[in-house]
Structure formats: structure tokens, C-alpha cells
Amino acid sequence: MTAAAAVSAIPAAAGRLTPDAPLAPFVWFKSGGNAEWLFEPKDADDLAAFLRGLGAVPVMALGLGSNLIVRDGGVPGVVVRLGKAFAGVERLDEVTLRCGGGASGILVSSTARDAGIGGLEFLRSIPGTVGGFVRMNGGAYGRETADILVECEVVLRSGERATLSRDDLGYTYRHSALPEGAVVISATFRGHPDDPAAISAEMDRIAEAREASQPLRTKTGGSTFKNPPGDKAWRLVDAAGCRGLMRGGAQVSEKHCNFLINTGAATSDDIEALGEDVRRRVKETQGVDLEWEIQRVGVAK
């Protein structure tokens, strides 16, 4: 059964269901094709009921689209995008926050600061949502999600709701064992007591460091490649002579060469092909196989 047939066969969802929905506006690269279906659930019950009735149609969750290449042929099946109903953050105790899967890193870290909870400052620097942090073990500045996660609540592809602990997720560097098609609807993070002024100062330091070193005011996808053990991806890319390298409208950033940027009218094929050019050159000159950190989804045109 096609996604169109499957979605037509189930009761109307309470949330918004859009066929042939453009995804480029939701992705930082501002490129790529359409979702066969885009579903924006009203709440967790709506999401669970929708997934229960969906059959074998593939499902992908979409956050802020900051670390993502959507290929030009689009994404088959259903893309789930969590809205305001999933963006809240609440304090549970002196050191613990429960955060909606659609909450941004800036909101979570700012709420933690105001509550005097330290250890979550690094989330200020990650342009994504809680769901993405949990799925990818998002991290920066020496910290990662595995350091602060207590548990998360997910809606599985079957429509069943489940609570998974940090250990259940089998975290490694920028990877988790989150089940395929599962959507993270909330996560519980734990920090430590700290002075809000000290937390604020650390968040400011992180923000200034990002501004100075990363091409934040461009159409980019964040860190492109994972850091190999004992080395930095940007150093290898630079040593391979790839700083400023272009393909079509895509370019390796001259400011931080582990970032790819869309200079204006790049296609997703331009961006992904440039990344593969870089990987090949690094392998040829440095003897290292760089692994993609950016998630690449959908089909080529």
C-alpha cells in the first residue's frame, strides 16, 4: 500500500496533515524536495493514534532541520514535525527538567539557567530540538546528551508509548539505538545546582565562541563530519586543501571547513556531492575515512 492510500484509509487526524509538502523551508540548507505527507500532530495522543493506523508506511521525525540534507527527490512516507504542543519545558525538582521533544536547545538551556541548574549550558550551542538531541546524542564543547539524559518518552512506530532510559538508548558518539520510526515526545534532563550568573556567563562564552568560529549567518547544516578518534574533522578537511571548495552552489566554508554552505541556489545534490568530494580528498591525502554527521534522507532526483 502506498503512503497516499494508507493515509486516506485512516480517520482524519486532529493535527494538520499536508500532502506533497515542501520541506526546504524547514531545513537550514533551504534545499531539497517535498515530503509525501507532512504530519503536525495536535498532541501525543493524536500522534499515537495516527501511527497506529498507518500500516507499513515509513515515518521520519523532523526537528529544526539544522543537521539535515533532504535529497531533491523528496521523502517518501510521512514526515512528523512537532509543534508548540511539544515545545514546553517544566522544572521537576532542583536539578531536573522535563522538556518537550520540540523544545529548542536555547529554550532548555535558558530555562535551566533561570532555575539555577548547571550542566545544560552546551545545549545553547546546538541548533536543534530535544528530539534530535536524544536521537543523535547531540553535543558540543565537551558535553553530550548522554551526560544529562535521565529518560525519554517516545511514541513507537506501532503507536505504542514507551519510556526509555539513557541505558536503553545505547549511546555512542553522535548515535543512539532509538528504534526506527520512533518519535521522541519528551526528555528528562538532570544537571546540578549552580549560580544563574555563572551559568549565564558560560552560555555567553559558548555563544561568542560559536559566533567567532562558525558560519552562523549562512545557509548551513552545522558540523558535516564526525570527529575521528584523536583528531578534528575540520583539520583533516583543511589539510586536504578543501577550504573554500565548491560544487554548483555549495561550498566548504572558509570560516570553518567542517561546515558546508548553500551560497544561494545550491541543490541538495550539490551539497551532498560536495561532501563526498571532501571525503574522497581526505581519504586520498590524509588516509582517513570521514563519517557523515549530517543526516541525509529521501531520494535523489
C-alpha positions as CSV (number, residue, x, y, z in Angstrom):
1,M,0.0,0.0,0.0
2,T,1.3,3.4,-0.9
3,A,1.6,6.2,1.7
4,A,-1.2,8.1,0.0
5,A,-3.5,5.0,0.1
6,A,-2.6,4.3,3.7
7,V,-3.2,7.8,4.9
8,S,-6.5,8.1,3.0
9,A,-7.7,4.9,4.7
10,I,-7.4,6.1,8.3
11,P,-9.7,8.5,10.2
12,A,-8.8,12.2,9.9
13,A,-6.2,13.2,12.5
14,A,-6.7,16.1,14.9
15,G,-3.5,17.7,13.8
16,R,-2.5,19.0,10.3
17,L,-1.9,16.5,7.5
18,T,-0.4,18.0,4.3
19,P,0.3,16.1,1.1
20,D,3.3,16.8,-1.1
21,A,4.6,19.3,1.5
22,P,7.8,21.3,0.7
23,L,10.5,20.6,3.3
24,A,13.1,23.2,2.1
25,P,11.6,25.9,4.3
26,F,12.1,23.8,7.4
27,V,15.7,22.8,6.6
28,W,18.7,25.1,7.3
29,F,20.2,24.4,3.9
30,K,16.9,25.7,2.3
31,S,17.1,22.9,-0.3
32,G,15.5,19.6,-1.1
33,G,12.3,18.1,-2.2
34,N,8.9,17.5,-0.6
35,A,7.5,15.1,1.9
36,E,4.9,12.7,0.5
37,W,3.0,13.6,3.7
38,L,3.8,16.1,6.5
39,F,2.0,15.4,9.8
40,E,1.9,18.0,12.6
41,P,0.1,16.3,15.5
42,K,-2.1,18.1,17.9
43,D,-0.7,16.3,20.9
44,A,0.8,12.9,21.9
45,D,-2.5,11.1,21.8
46,D,-3.1,12.3,18.3
47,L,0.4,11.2,17.2
48,A,-0.1,7.8,18.8
49,A,-3.4,7.2,17.1
50,F,-2.1,8.3,13.8
51,L,0.9,6.0,13.8
52,R,-1.3,3.1,15.0
53,G,-3.4,3.4,11.9
54,L,-0.6,4.0,9.4
55,G,0.4,0.5,8.5
56,A,3.8,-0.1,7.0
57,V,4.4,3.4,5.7
58,P,7.8,4.8,6.6
59,V,7.9,7.6,9.2
60,M,10.6,10.2,9.9
61,A,10.7,12.9,12.6
62,L,11.8,16.4,11.7
63,G,13.1,18.9,14.2
64,L,14.7,22.2,13.3
65,G,16.3,20.7,10.2
66,S,19.7,22.1,11.2
67,N,21.8,18.9,10.7
68,L,19.9,17.5,7.7
69,I,20.1,17.1,4.0
70,V,16.7,16.4,2.4
71,R,17.5,15.0,-1.1
72,D,16.0,16.6,-4.1
73,G,13.6,13.8,-4.9
74,G,11.8,14.3,-1.5
75,V,11.0,11.9,1.4
76,P,8.6,9.0,0.8
77,G,6.0,8.3,3.5
78,V,5.3,10.5,6.4
79,V,7.4,13.2,8.0
80,V,6.3,14.1,11.5
81,R,7.0,17.7,12.7
82,L,6.3,18.5,16.4
83,G,4.8,22.0,17.1
84,K,4.1,24.1,20.1
85,A,2.2,21.4,22.0
86,F,5.6,19.6,22.3
87,A,7.8,22.6,23.0
88,G,7.3,23.2,26.7
89,V,9.9,22.9,29.5
90,E,9.0,22.3,33.1
91,R,11.1,22.1,36.3
92,L,10.6,18.8,38.2
93,D,13.0,19.5,41.1
94,E,16.1,21.5,42.0
95,V,18.2,19.9,39.2
96,T,15.8,18.3,36.8
97,L,13.8,19.5,33.8
98,R,11.2,17.7,31.6
99,C,11.4,19.0,28.1
100,G,9.1,18.5,25.1
101,G,10.5,16.8,22.1
102,G,10.0,20.0,20.1
103,A,11.7,22.3,22.6
104,S,14.8,24.1,21.3
105,G,18.3,24.0,22.9
106,I,18.1,27.7,23.6
107,L,14.8,27.4,25.5
108,V,16.1,24.4,27.5
109,S,19.4,26.0,28.5
110,S,17.7,29.3,29.3
111,T,15.1,27.6,31.5
112,A,17.9,25.7,33.3
113,R,19.8,29.0,33.8
114,D,16.8,30.7,35.3
115,A,16.2,27.7,37.6
116,G,19.9,27.6,38.8
117,I,20.5,24.3,37.1
118,G,24.1,23.9,35.7
119,G,25.4,21.4,33.2
120,L,23.0,22.1,30.4
121,E,24.7,25.2,29.0
122,F,26.1,23.4,26.0
123,L,22.6,23.0,24.6
124,R,22.7,26.7,23.9
125,S,25.1,26.0,21.1
126,I,23.2,23.2,19.3
127,P,20.7,24.5,16.8
128,G,18.2,21.7,17.2
129,T,15.3,20.3,19.3
130,V,15.2,17.9,22.2
131,G,14.1,15.1,20.0
132,G,17.1,15.5,17.8
133,F,19.5,15.7,20.7
134,V,18.1,12.4,22.1
135,R,18.3,10.7,18.7
136,M,21.7,11.8,17.8
137,N,23.3,12.1,21.2
138,G,23.8,15.8,20.3
139,G,26.8,17.5,22.0
140,A,29.3,20.4,21.9
141,Y,32.0,21.9,24.0
142,G,32.9,18.7,25.7
143,R,29.4,17.7,26.7
144,E,26.7,15.5,25.1
145,T,23.1,14.4,25.7
146,A,24.2,11.1,27.3
147,D,25.7,13.2,30.2
148,I,22.4,14.8,31.2
149,L,19.6,12.4,30.0
150,V,17.6,10.5,32.6
151,E,14.9,9.1,30.4
152,C,12.8,10.0,27.4
153,E,9.2,9.3,26.3
154,V,8.6,8.1,22.8
155,V,5.8,7.1,20.5
156,L,7.0,4.0,18.7
157,R,6.2,3.3,15.1
158,S,3.4,1.0,16.3
159,G,1.7,3.9,18.1
160,E,2.7,2.5,21.5
161,R,4.1,4.9,24.0
162,A,7.2,3.9,25.9
163,T,9.7,5.3,28.3
164,L,13.4,4.6,27.6
165,S,16.2,5.2,30.0
166,R,19.6,6.5,28.9
167,D,21.0,3.0,29.1
168,D,18.2,1.7,26.8
169,L,19.5,4.1,24.1
170,G,22.9,2.6,23.9
171,Y,24.6,5.9,23.3
172,T,27.9,6.2,21.4
173,Y,29.4,9.3,19.6
174,R,26.5,11.0,17.7
175,H,24.5,7.8,17.7
176,S,21.7,6.1,19.7
177,A,19.7,2.9,19.4
178,L,16.4,4.7,19.3
179,P,14.0,2.4,17.4
180,E,13.4,3.2,13.7
181,G,10.4,5.4,13.2
182,A,10.1,6.3,16.9
183,V,9.3,9.9,17.7
184,V,10.7,11.5,20.9
185,I,7.9,13.5,22.6
186,S,9.7,14.4,25.8
187,A,13.0,14.0,27.7
188,T,14.1,14.4,31.3
189,F,17.4,16.1,31.8
190,R,19.4,16.4,35.0
191,G,22.1,18.9,35.9
192,H,23.5,20.2,39.1
193,P,22.9,23.3,41.3
194,D,24.7,26.4,40.2
195,D,24.6,30.1,40.3
196,P,22.4,31.6,37.5
197,A,25.0,34.3,36.9
198,A,27.8,31.7,36.4
199,I,25.5,29.7,34.1
200,S,24.7,32.9,32.1
201,A,28.4,33.7,31.8
202,E,29.1,30.2,30.4
203,M,26.3,30.4,27.9
204,D,27.6,33.8,26.7
205,R,31.1,32.3,26.4
206,I,29.7,29.5,24.2
207,A,27.6,31.9,22.1
208,E,30.7,34.1,21.5
209,A,32.9,31.2,20.6
210,R,30.3,29.9,18.1
211,E,29.9,33.3,16.5
212,A,33.6,33.7,16.1
213,S,34.3,30.3,14.6
214,Q,31.2,29.2,12.7
215,P,29.4,30.5,9.6
216,L,26.1,31.0,11.5
217,R,24.7,33.6,9.2
218,T,24.7,31.4,6.2
219,K,22.5,28.5,4.9
220,T,24.4,25.7,6.5
221,G,23.8,22.3,8.1
222,G,26.2,22.5,11.1
223,S,29.1,20.1,11.6
224,T,29.3,17.9,8.5
225,F,31.5,15.1,9.5
226,K,32.2,13.3,12.8
227,N,35.5,13.9,14.5
228,P,37.6,10.8,14.1
229,P,39.2,9.4,17.3
230,G,42.0,11.7,18.4
231,D,41.6,14.3,15.6
232,K,39.3,17.0,14.3
233,A,37.3,16.7,11.1
234,W,37.9,20.4,10.2
235,R,41.7,19.9,10.5
236,L,41.6,17.0,8.1
237,V,39.4,18.8,5.6
238,D,41.7,21.8,5.7
239,A,44.9,19.7,5.3
240,A,43.3,18.1,2.3
241,G,43.0,21.5,0.6
242,C,39.2,21.7,0.7
243,R,38.7,25.0,2.4
244,G,36.5,27.0,0.0
245,L,36.0,24.1,-2.4
246,M,32.8,24.4,-4.4
247,R,30.4,22.2,-6.4
248,G,27.5,24.0,-8.0
249,G,26.1,26.4,-5.4
250,A,27.6,24.5,-2.5
251,Q,30.8,25.5,-0.8
252,V,33.1,24.3,2.0
253,S,33.0,27.2,4.4
254,E,36.2,29.3,4.5
255,K,35.4,30.2,8.1
256,H,35.0,26.7,9.5
257,C,35.8,23.9,7.0
258,N,33.7,21.3,8.7
259,F,30.7,23.3,7.6
260,L,29.1,23.2,4.1
261,I,27.1,26.2,3.0
262,N,24.5,26.9,0.3
263,T,25.8,30.1,-1.3
264,G,22.4,30.8,-2.9
265,A,20.9,28.3,-5.3
266,A,22.6,25.0,-4.3
267,T,20.6,21.8,-4.7
268,S,20.8,19.1,-2.1
269,D,22.6,17.0,-4.7
270,D,25.3,19.8,-5.0
271,I,25.7,19.8,-1.2
272,E,25.9,16.0,-0.7
273,A,28.2,15.6,-3.8
274,L,30.5,18.3,-2.3
275,G,30.6,16.4,0.9
276,E,31.6,13.2,-1.0
277,D,34.3,15.2,-2.8
278,V,35.7,16.2,0.5
279,R,35.5,12.7,1.9
280,R,37.4,11.4,-1.1
281,R,40.1,14.0,-0.9
282,V,40.6,13.5,2.8
283,K,40.9,9.7,2.2
284,E,43.4,10.2,-0.6
285,T,45.6,12.8,1.2
286,Q,45.2,12.0,4.9
287,G,44.3,8.3,4.8
288,V,41.2,8.9,7.0
289,D,37.6,7.8,6.2
290,L,35.4,10.7,7.4
291,E,31.9,9.7,8.5
292,W,28.9,11.9,7.8
293,E,27.5,13.6,10.9
294,I,24.7,15.3,8.9
295,Q,21.7,13.1,8.4
296,R,20.8,12.6,4.7
297,V,17.3,11.5,3.9
298,G,15.0,10.9,1.0
299,V,15.7,10.0,-2.6
300,A,17.8,11.6,-5.3
301,K,16.0,13.4,-8.1
